[in-house]
């Protein structure tokens, strides 16, 4: 096989179609090496993309994108697709490594149809595309790409259940790499194992039970085999599943050996040694839970497929044993399940990322809060971030704050967090959501909460005329703004740590209005429906002025965090300047 640089000749899918089989194999390896180089520098989804290189090359060889439409579930398997559709410089030229999103993005290319970053949605979206095609009398192929654990999400099952009803072209490409982010969880994965071991001929077939046609491809990293399989199903008149067996992390030894660690790679500049020595809330939480579990067999930690990312490492899971459960990519099920655990005497603690919590609003309201079951939910990665818009954690305060019966807490220090966690696990009266701070700050003060004190704010610094309420992670910023005002205006600014964002401390608010002319709120979340607007509404009939600082209602997509802060006046200087202007 002649070693030539095939990738440099690829500017779009038409160039892929012009390659010979030997050239496609070379191209696949060149793409894999480009992915490793780029993701090693920038960080990103490593294992899932490395395992899906050949499948993407084969898709573009057989089908005719963008006429034929690909929908990538989660879309963290879409890096090769981006390379082959005119965006390879974002993966081959270091100065352009940050030019493109890590997810499919229609504004980047006509080959992308949806902005997607969450899971289990591709079949539903593709079903919609197919129905729209049928209504117009079109004939293009619609291909949903799903896998890497996403089949365990409830929406994926809803999509499968409805796909057969189309009775027209819909191809579901199931990338079975035997993994989710962590180990796959759920009964369906036993059937997938049986299908792999029998070459797709097991008597029980998960996909056929939905009324779908089915093909199995064992060699999911062999481009020629994949091309043959895709050619068989192209222009099919029936909803059809192509089940391919791939190797997650292929081509990178450490990512293949530890597939959980290889799912996401940290940037090269990331100081792993320093990070390991840092005190972090992930490890604080894991240590707290293990200690609780030793003395109380009813304490259980729950994850929805992201255990390692929230500190529930493989070592933790081994020690916790039956006091840990991973429900797979199923946040809706997790919230309903912890409600049931709490109802029957257990003490569940569900750890979840802020942006993933959005998927389970109905269960938070109906299954948990309406029933007032005392489960604990720890929300990680909350706040106004500068990453992809699909993973911004700025909506949880407004989301939780709109639901009755839930106590939502935003501790600002290590001591407050551990006290809140201790109280929440042991109390029996409320579901509790705790917004886990991002940076460990310790004030050394011993704290204990009860049902009354947990929802009470505290004055951190007593002054008059101006008060700034800094919620959770925003408290340090509130302190800095107060210091700036103290220096420039000559007043002693009050600083308040409100702690609770769902229940207002009316006694404290009434006390503040006696000797303050302006109340400012600062929160690391969206303004619309957020904590600050609750304060403004409470003071609506009073002469005291209220200023709210937080995030504007928009999708921040790959905007630098510093730019977001300035744009939303979330710097100490801008907050102080705005307050001074309103005091004039």
DOLO-109003 format. One record per residue (C-alpha): x, y, z. Coordinates in steps of 0.25 Angstrom, whole numbers, padded with zeros to 4 digits, always signed. Example, Ala and Ser with C-alpha at 12.3 -4.5 7.8 and 13.67 -1.06 7.14 Angstrom:
REM residues 2
+0049-0018+0031;+0055-0004+0029;
This chain:
REM residues 584
+0000+0000+0000;+0006+0013-0004;+0008+0023+0007;+0003+0036+0001;-0004+0048+0008;-0018+0045+0004;-0024+0055+0014;-0018+0067+0008;-0026+0064-0005;-0040+0063+0003;-0048+0076+0002;-0062+0070+0003;-0070+0057+0001;-0068+0056-0014;-0053+0054-0012;-0055+0043-0002;-0064+0036-0013;-0052+0037-0023;-0043+0029-0014;-0039+0014-0016;-0041+0004-0005;-0026+0005-0001;-0027+0020-0001;-0039+0020+0008;-0031+0011+0018;-0019+0021+0018;-0029+0033+0019;-0035+0026+0031;-0022+0025+0038;-0017+0039+0034;-0030+0044+0040;-0028+0036+0053;-0014+0042+0055;-0020+0056+0052;-0030+0054+0063;-0020+0049+0073;-0011+0061+0071;-0022+0071+0071;-0030+0065+0083;-0017+0064+0091;-0015+0079+0090;-0029+0084+0091;-0036+0073+0100;-0049+0067+0095;-0056+0054+0092;-0045+0044+0089;-0049+0030+0090;-0063+0031+0083;-0057+0038+0071;-0045+0029+0069;-0054+0017+0068;-0064+0023+0058;-0054+0028+0047;-0056+0016+0037;-0071+0017+0039;-0071+0032+0036;-0062+0030+0024;-0071+0019+0019;-0083+0027+0021;-0078+0038+0012;-0073+0029+0002;-0087+0022+0000;-0097+0033+0003;-0098+0047-0003;-0097+0057+0008;-0104+0067+0009;-0115+0062+0000;-0114+0050+0009;-0115+0054+0023;-0107+0050+0035;-0111+0052+0049;-0101+0050+0060;-0106+0046+0074;-0099+0055+0084;-0090+0058+0072;-0077+0055+0080;-0075+0045+0069;-0075+0055+0058;-0060+0059+0057;-0057+0051+0045;-0070+0056+0039;-0065+0070+0041;-0052+0067+0034;-0058+0061+0022;-0068+0073+0020;-0059+0084+0018;-0054+0087+0032;-0041+0079+0033;-0032+0091+0036;-0039+0091+0050;-0032+0077+0052;-0019+0078+0043;-0014+0093+0046;-0011+0096+0060;-0014+0111+0059;-0028+0107+0055;-0031+0096+0065;-0041+0104+0072;-0048+0109+0060;-0060+0099+0060;-0069+0094+0071;-0067+0080+0076;-0082+0077+0072;-0090+0077+0059;-0093+0092+0056;-0102+0096+0044;-0096+0110+0044;-0082+0103+0041;-0087+0094+0029;-0098+0090+0021;-0095+0076+0024;-0099+0078+0039;-0114+0079+0041;-0115+0081+0056;-0108+0087+0068;-0107+0075+0077;-0099+0073+0090;-0108+0064+0098;-0111+0050+0097;-0121+0040+0091;-0128+0050+0082;-0123+0045+0068;-0134+0035+0065;-0145+0045+0068;-0139+0056+0060;-0136+0047+0048;-0150+0042+0049;-0155+0056+0048;-0146+0058+0036;-0151+0046+0029;-0166+0050+0032;-0163+0063+0026;-0157+0057+0014;-0169+0048+0012;-0179+0059+0013;-0171+0066+0002;-0169+0054-0007;-0154+0054-0005;-0145+0042-0007;-0133+0044+0001;-0127+0035+0011;-0128+0039+0026;-0117+0033+0035;-0117+0034+0050;-0104+0031+0057;-0105+0026+0071;-0097+0019+0081;-0086+0021+0091;-0097+0018+0102;-0107+0027+0096;-0117+0015+0093;-0120+0015+0108;-0127+0028+0108;-0142+0029+0109;-0143+0037+0096;-0135+0027+0088;-0146+0016+0092;-0157+0026+0088;-0151+0028+0075;-0149+0013+0072;-0163+0011+0076;-0168+0021+0066;-0158+0018+0055;-0165+0006+0049;-0178+0014+0048;-0171+0022+0036;-0171+0010+0027;-0161+0018+0019;-0146+0020+0018;-0139+0022+0032;-0126+0016+0034;-0121+0015+0049;-0106+0013+0050;-0104+0007+0064;-0089+0009+0068;-0087-0002+0078;-0074+0000+0085;-0078-0007+0098;-0077+0006+0106;-0084+0018+0110;-0075+0029+0117;-0073+0018+0127;-0077+0003+0127;-0091+0001+0120;-0102-0001+0129;-0116-0007+0127;-0123-0020+0122;-0122-0016+0108;-0107-0018+0107;-0108-0032+0110;-0116-0034+0098;-0106-0026+0090;-0095-0035+0095;-0103-0047+0090;-0104-0041+0077;-0089-0038+0076;-0086-0053+0080;-0096-0059+0070;-0092-0049+0058;-0106-0043+0060;-0113-0056+0059;-0118-0057+0074;-0132-0062+0075;-0136-0050+0083;-0133-0037+0076;-0135-0024+0083;-0137-0016+0070;-0146-0026+0062;-0155-0026+0074;-0158-0011+0070;-0162-0016+0056;-0149-0011+0050;-0141-0018+0039;-0127-0022+0044;-0113-0024+0039;-0100-0027+0048;-0086-0024+0044;-0075-0030+0053;-0064-0022+0047;-0068-0008+0050;-0054-0003+0048;-0052-0009+0034;-0056+0002+0024;-0058-0008+0012;-0067-0017+0020;-0075-0004+0025;-0076+0001+0010;-0082-0013+0006;-0092-0012+0018;-0096+0002+0015;-0098+0000+0000;-0108-0011+0004;-0117-0002+0012;-0116+0011+0003;-0129+0015-0002;-0136+0004+0007;-0152+0006+0007;-0152+0001+0022;-0147+0006+0035;-0134-0001+0037;-0124-0003+0048;-0109-0006+0044;-0102-0011+0057;-0087-0009+0056;-0077-0014+0066;-0065-0004+0068;-0054-0002+0077;-0054+0011+0086;-0041+0018+0086;-0035+0010+0074;-0021+0014+0070;-0018+0020+0084;-0012+0010+0094;-0016+0017+0107;-0030+0020+0102;-0033+0006+0098;-0027+0000+0111;-0036+0010+0120;-0048+0013+0112;-0054+0021+0123;-0042+0031+0124;-0041+0031+0109;-0055+0036+0106;-0050+0050+0109;-0036+0055+0108;-0031+0067+0115;-0023+0078+0108;-0008+0076+0107;-0006+0089+0115;-0014+0083+0127;-0006+0081+0139;-0011+0067+0143;-0001+0066+0155;-0005+0079+0161;-0020+0076+0158;-0018+0062+0166;-0013+0070+0178;-0024+0080+0178;-0035+0079+0188;-0048+0078+0180;-0062+0076+0182;-0063+0063+0174;-0053+0057+0184;-0059+0063+0196;-0073+0058+0192;-0068+0044+0190;-0060+0044+0203;-0073+0049+0210;-0082+0038+0204;-0072+0027+0207;-0072+0031+0221;-0087+0031+0222;-0088+0018+0215;-0079+0011+0225;-0089+0014+0236;-0102+0015+0229;-0106+0004+0219;-0118+0013+0214;-0109+0023+0207;-0107+0021+0192;-0100+0029+0182;-0107+0030+0168;-0101+0034+0155;-0106+0035+0141;-0094+0030+0133;-0084+0041+0137;-0079+0035+0151;-0064+0038+0149;-0067+0052+0144;-0073+0055+0158;-0063+0048+0166;-0070+0034+0167;-0058+0028+0162;-0056+0013+0159;-0049+0012+0173;-0061+0019+0179;-0071+0009+0172;-0063-0003+0177;-0064+0002+0191;-0078+0006+0190;-0083-0007+0184;-0098-0008+0185;-0099+0006+0190;-0096+0011+0177;-0104+0010+0164;-0102+0016+0150;-0115+0016+0143;-0108+0019+0129;-0112+0032+0121;-0125+0033+0127;-0127+0045+0136;-0142+0045+0136;-0141+0031+0142;-0131+0035+0152;-0140+0046+0158;-0152+0037+0159;-0144+0025+0164;-0137+0034+0175;-0152+0038+0179;-0155+0024+0181;-0143+0021+0189;-0146+0032+0198;-0160+0028+0200;-0156+0014+0204;-0146+0019+0214;-0133+0021+0206;-0124+0033+0206;-0121+0035+0191;-0111+0045+0186;-0112+0047+0171;-0100+0054+0165;-0102+0061+0151;-0097+0072+0142;-0105+0085+0142;-0107+0084+0127;-0112+0069+0128;-0122+0072+0139;-0130+0080+0129;-0135+0067+0123;-0143+0063+0135;-0151+0075+0138;-0164+0067+0138;-0159+0057+0148;-0153+0068+0157;-0167+0074+0158;-0177+0062+0157;-0169+0050+0163;-0160+0057+0173;-0165+0071+0178;-0180+0068+0177;-0178+0056+0186;-0168+0063+0195;-0158+0052+0196;-0145+0055+0203;-0135+0052+0192;-0122+0060+0190;-0118+0065+0176;-0104+0070+0175;-0102+0079+0162;-0088+0080+0157;-0082+0089+0146;-0093+0100+0148;-0090+0114+0144;-0088+0123+0132;-0077+0116+0124;-0070+0120+0111;-0071+0106+0105;-0081+0100+0095;-0095+0105+0097;-0100+0091+0099;-0093+0089+0112;-0095+0103+0118;-0099+0101+0133;-0106+0114+0135;-0121+0110+0135;-0122+0102+0148;-0125+0113+0157;-0137+0117+0149;-0141+0103+0146;-0141+0098+0161;-0146+0111+0166;-0159+0110+0158;-0163+0097+0165;-0170+0096+0178;-0165+0088+0190;-0151+0087+0186;-0140+0094+0195;-0129+0099+0186;-0116+0103+0192;-0104+0110+0187;-0093+0109+0197;-0080+0117+0196;-0070+0111+0204;-0065+0097+0207;-0071+0097+0221;-0085+0102+0216;-0085+0091+0205;-0082+0079+0215;-0092+0085+0225;-0102+0086+0214;-0099+0072+0210;-0100+0066+0224;-0113+0073+0227;-0119+0069+0213;-0116+0054+0214;-0121+0053+0228;-0134+0062+0227;-0147+0055+0224;-0156+0067+0219;-0151+0072+0206;-0145+0069+0193;-0132+0077+0193;-0123+0082+0181;-0109+0087+0185;-0102+0095+0174;-0087+0089+0176;-0077+0101+0176;-0066+0101+0166;-0054+0105+0174;-0052+0101+0189;-0052+0113+0198;-0050+0110+0213;-0054+0120+0224;-0051+0110+0235;-0064+0113+0242;-0072+0101+0248;-0086+0100+0242;-0098+0092+0245;-0112+0093+0238;-0126+0090+0241;-0139+0092+0233;-0139+0107+0238;-0125+0111+0237;-0123+0104+0223;-0132+0114+0216;-0126+0127+0224;-0116+0136+0218;-0105+0142+0226;-0098+0156+0226;-0084+0154+0223;-0080+0169+0224;-0089+0179+0231;-0091+0193+0225;-0102+0202+0220;-0108+0209+0208;-0103+0198+0198;-0104+0183+0200;-0099+0173+0190;-0105+0159+0191;-0095+0149+0185;-0101+0135+0182;-0092+0123+0183;-0080+0124+0174;-0083+0139+0172;-0080+0142+0186;-0066+0145+0184;-0069+0155+0172;-0079+0162+0181;-0069+0164+0192;-0059+0170+0181;-0070+0179+0176;-0073+0184+0190;-0058+0186+0193;-0057+0195+0180;-0069+0203+0185;-0063+0205+0198;-0051+0211+0192;-0057+0220+0182;-0071+0224+0188;-0067+0224+0202;-0078+0216+0208;-0078+0203+0216;-0085+0193+0206;-0092+0181+0212;-0089+0168+0207;-0099+0156+0208;-0098+0141+0206;-0113+0137+0203;-0110+0122+0202;-0124+0118+0198;-0129+0122+0184;-0143+0116+0185;-0148+0121+0198;-0146+0136+0201;-0141+0140+0215;-0152+0150+0217;-0147+0154+0231;-0133+0158+0225;-0139+0165+0213;-0148+0173+0222;-0136+0177+0231;-0128+0181+0219;-0138+0191+0214;-0138+0199+0227;-0125+0205+0225;-0121+0202+0210;-0125+0210+0198;-0120+0200+0187;-0119+0185+0187;-0111+0178+0177;-0111+0163+0174;-0100+0155+0167;-0102+0141+0162;-0095+0131+0153;-0107+0128+0145;-0118+0133+0136;-0125+0146+0140;-0139+0142+0134;-0146+0134+0145;-0133+0134+0154;-0131+0138+0168;-0129+0153+0166;-0143+0154+0160;-0149+0148+0172;-0142+0159+0181;-0147+0170+0171;-0161+0165+0172;-0161+0164+0187;-0156+0179+0188;-0166+0183+0176;-0175+0192+0185;-0163+0198+0193;-0155+0210+0190;-0142+0202+0191;-0135+0201+0177;-0131+0187+0172;-0120+0183+0162;-0119+0169+0157;-0106+0164+0151;-0105+0150+0144;-0106+0144+0130;-0114+0149+0119;-0124+0140+0113;-0116+0135+0101;-0108+0123+0096;-0094+0126+0098;-0086+0117+0088;-0071+0117+0089;-0071+0131+0094;-0058+0133+0103;-0062+0133+0118;-0056+0147+0120;-0064+0153+0109;-0077+0147+0115;-0073+0153+0128;-0071+0167+0122;-0083+0166+0113;-0092+0163+0125;-0085+0173+0134;-0080+0162+0143;-0067+0168+0147;-0065+0175+0161;-0062+0188+0153;-0074+0188+0145;-0083+0184+0156;-0077+0195+0165;-0079+0205+0153;-0093+0202+0150;-0097+0203+0165;-0090+0217+0166;-0098+0221+0154;-0111+0217+0160;-0108+0224+0173;-0106+0237+0167;
